[in-house]
């Protein structure tokens, strides 16, 4: 159930525009130290989020090879298409990608 807030001023709505509910929430998870470290905890959470029509689940990692990321995810029981894997590439950008 969503909270209902009544705001009587037009000034508020001008400063904080509302968005249509068709907009999806995007959430990203890291592989190393998160999904691969605690797969038993994150598998049900990720599965529930992926099943929701209102949520897009992404992978954001500092690994450089998206296919290798996908293989690592599969070894831990996760299934993600390559289009949902974003690699910041630590080898190229170092700490700037963190």
Phi and psi restraints in degrees (value plus and minus 20) as a CYANA .aco file:
   2 UNK   PHI    -108.3   -68.3
   2 UNK   PSI     127.0   167.0
   3 UNK   PHI     -94.9   -54.9
   3 UNK   PSI     123.0   163.0
   4 UNK   PHI    -127.3   -87.3
   4 UNK   PSI     106.8   146.8
   5 UNK   PHI    -139.3   -99.3
   5 UNK   PSI     112.8   152.8
   6 UNK   PHI    -125.2   -85.2
   6 UNK   PSI     102.6   142.6
   7 UNK   PHI    -141.3  -101.3
   7 UNK   PSI      90.3   130.3
   8 UNK   PHI     -96.6   -56.6
   8 UNK   PSI     -33.9     6.1
   9 UNK   PHI    -115.1   -75.1
   9 UNK   PSI     120.9   160.9
  10 UNK   PHI     -92.4   -52.4
  10 UNK   PSI     -45.8    -5.8
  11 UNK   PHI     -80.9   -40.9
  11 UNK   PSI     -58.7   -18.7
  12 UNK   PHI     -82.0   -42.0
  12 UNK   PSI     -67.8   -27.8
  13 UNK   PHI     -87.4   -47.4
  13 UNK   PSI     -46.4    -6.4
  14 UNK   PHI     -92.1   -52.1
  14 UNK   PSI     -54.4   -14.4
  15 UNK   PHI    -102.1   -62.1
  15 UNK   PSI     -49.4    -9.4
  16 UNK   PHI    -146.3  -106.3
  16 UNK   PSI      64.6   104.6
  17 UNK   PHI     -85.0   -45.0
  17 UNK   PSI     128.8   168.8
  18 UNK   PHI    -111.2   -71.2
  18 UNK   PSI     133.1   173.1
  19 UNK   PHI    -136.1   -96.1
  19 UNK   PSI     128.9   168.9
  20 UNK   PHI     -83.9   -43.9
  20 UNK   PSI     128.8   168.8
  21 UNK   PHI     -91.5   -51.5
  21 UNK   PSI     -24.5    15.5
  22 UNK   PHI     -98.6   -58.6
  22 UNK   PSI     -28.8    11.2
  23 UNK   PHI     -93.1   -53.1
  23 UNK   PSI     110.5   150.5
  24 UNK   PHI    -107.2   -67.2
  24 UNK   PSI     126.6   166.6
  25 UNK   PHI    -103.6   -63.6
  25 UNK   PSI     113.4   153.4
  26 UNK   PHI    -129.2   -89.2
  26 UNK   PSI     113.0   153.0
  27 UNK   PHI    -153.8  -113.8
  27 UNK   PSI     119.6   159.6
  28 UNK   PHI    -144.2  -104.2
  28 UNK   PSI     126.1   166.1
  29 UNK   PHI    -141.1  -101.1
  29 UNK   PSI     129.1   169.1
  30 UNK   PHI    -109.1   -69.1
  30 UNK   PSI     136.2   176.2
  31 UNK   PHI    -110.5   -70.5
  31 UNK   PSI     -86.9   -46.9
  32 UNK   PHI     -88.0   -48.0
  32 UNK   PSI     106.1   146.1
  33 UNK   PHI      64.2   104.2
  33 UNK   PSI     -26.8    13.2
  34 UNK   PHI    -146.4  -106.4
  34 UNK   PSI    -106.6   -66.6
  35 UNK   PHI     -83.1   -43.1
  35 UNK   PSI     -61.9   -21.9
  36 UNK   PHI     -97.8   -57.8
  36 UNK   PSI     -40.1    -0.1
  37 UNK   PHI    -106.2   -66.2
  37 UNK   PSI     -54.4   -14.4
  38 UNK   PHI    -149.2  -109.2
  38 UNK   PSI      34.9    74.9
  39 UNK   PHI     -82.3   -42.3
  39 UNK   PSI     -55.8   -15.8
  40 UNK   PHI     -84.3   -44.3
  40 UNK   PSI     -51.5   -11.5
  41 UNK   PHI     -98.7   -58.7
  41 UNK   PSI     -63.4   -23.4
  42 UNK   PHI    -103.9   -63.9
  42 UNK   PSI     -44.6    -4.6
  43 UNK   PHI     -75.0   -35.0
  43 UNK   PSI     -70.7   -30.7
  44 UNK   PHI     -85.5   -45.5
  44 UNK   PSI     -55.6   -15.6
  45 UNK   PHI     -85.2   -45.2
  45 UNK   PSI     -69.2   -29.2
  46 UNK   PHI     -82.9   -42.9
  46 UNK   PSI     -61.6   -21.6
  47 UNK   PHI     -81.6   -41.6
  47 UNK   PSI     -62.3   -22.3
  48 UNK   PHI     -84.9   -44.9
  48 UNK   PSI     -61.4   -21.4
  49 UNK   PHI     -86.9   -46.9
  49 UNK   PSI     -61.7   -21.7
  50 UNK   PHI     -85.1   -45.1
  50 UNK   PSI     -49.2    -9.2
  51 UNK   PHI     -95.9   -55.9
  51 UNK   PSI     -37.2     2.8
  52 UNK   PHI     -98.8   -58.8
  52 UNK   PSI     114.7   154.7
  53 UNK   PHI     -94.4   -54.4
  53 UNK   PSI     -34.0     6.0
  54 UNK   PHI    -116.4   -76.4
  54 UNK   PSI     -18.4    21.6
  55 UNK   PHI    -150.6  -110.6
  55 UNK   PSI     117.0   157.0
  56 UNK   PHI    -128.5   -88.5
  56 UNK   PSI     105.7   145.7
  57 UNK   PHI    -124.5   -84.5
  57 UNK   PSI     108.1   148.1
  58 UNK   PHI    -142.2  -102.2
  58 UNK   PSI     143.5   183.5
  59 UNK   PHI    -133.2   -93.2
  59 UNK   PSI     108.4   148.4
  60 UNK   PHI    -145.7  -105.7
  60 UNK   PSI      95.9   135.9
  61 UNK   PHI    -159.9  -119.9
  61 UNK   PSI     141.8   181.8
  62 UNK   PHI    -114.9   -74.9
  62 UNK   PSI     -12.5    27.5
  63 UNK   PHI     -93.3   -53.3
  63 UNK   PSI     133.1   173.1
  64 UNK   PHI    -115.0   -75.0
  64 UNK   PSI     -40.3    -0.3
  65 UNK   PHI    -133.2   -93.2
  65 UNK   PSI      90.3   130.3
  66 UNK   PHI     -79.7   -39.7
  66 UNK   PSI     -55.2   -15.2
  67 UNK   PHI     -87.4   -47.4
  67 UNK   PSI     -59.9   -19.9
  68 UNK   PHI     -85.0   -45.0
  68 UNK   PSI     -57.7   -17.7
  69 UNK   PHI     -81.6   -41.6
  69 UNK   PSI     -65.5   -25.5
  70 UNK   PHI     -81.2   -41.2
  70 UNK   PSI     -60.5   -20.5
  71 UNK   PHI     -85.3   -45.3
  71 UNK   PSI     -61.8   -21.8
  72 UNK   PHI     -82.7   -42.7
  72 UNK   PSI     -61.6   -21.6
  73 UNK   PHI     -82.9   -42.9
  73 UNK   PSI     -64.0   -24.0
  74 UNK   PHI     -81.5   -41.5
  74 UNK   PSI     -59.3   -19.3
  75 UNK   PHI     -82.4   -42.4
  75 UNK   PSI     -44.4    -4.4
  76 UNK   PHI    -121.4   -81.4
  76 UNK   PSI     -10.7    29.3
  77 UNK   PHI      66.7   106.7
  77 UNK   PSI      -1.3    38.7
  78 UNK   PHI    -129.7   -89.7
  78 UNK   PSI     127.6   167.6
  79 UNK   PHI    -146.2  -106.2
  79 UNK   PSI      93.6   133.6
  80 UNK   PHI    -151.8  -111.8
  80 UNK   PSI     117.5   157.5
  81 UNK   PHI     -93.2   -53.2
  81 UNK   PSI     134.1   174.1
  82 UNK   PHI     -78.2   -38.2
  82 UNK   PSI     -48.9    -8.9
  83 UNK   PHI     -86.7   -46.7
  83 UNK   PSI     -37.5     2.5
  84 UNK   PHI    -124.3   -84.3
  84 UNK   PSI      -5.9    34.1
  85 UNK   PHI    -133.1   -93.1
  85 UNK   PSI     101.7   141.7
  86 UNK   PHI    -134.8   -94.8
  86 UNK   PSI     101.9   141.9
  87 UNK   PHI    -125.8   -85.8
  87 UNK   PSI     100.5   140.5
  88 UNK   PHI    -102.5   -62.5
  88 UNK   PSI     -36.0     4.0
  89 UNK   PHI      41.3    81.3
  89 UNK   PSI      62.7   102.7
  90 UNK   PHI     -81.3   -41.3
  90 UNK   PSI     -55.2   -15.2
  91 UNK   PHI     -80.5   -40.5
  91 UNK   PSI     -54.6   -14.6
  92 UNK   PHI    -106.4   -66.4
  92 UNK   PSI     -64.9   -24.9
  93 UNK   PHI    -124.7   -84.7
  93 UNK   PSI     -29.3    10.7
  94 UNK   PHI      40.6    80.6
  94 UNK   PSI    -162.4  -122.4
  95 UNK   PHI     -85.8   -45.8
  95 UNK   PSI     -36.5     3.5
  96 UNK   PHI     -86.0   -46.0
  96 UNK   PSI     -39.8     0.2
  97 UNK   PHI    -108.6   -68.6
  97 UNK   PSI     -20.2    19.8
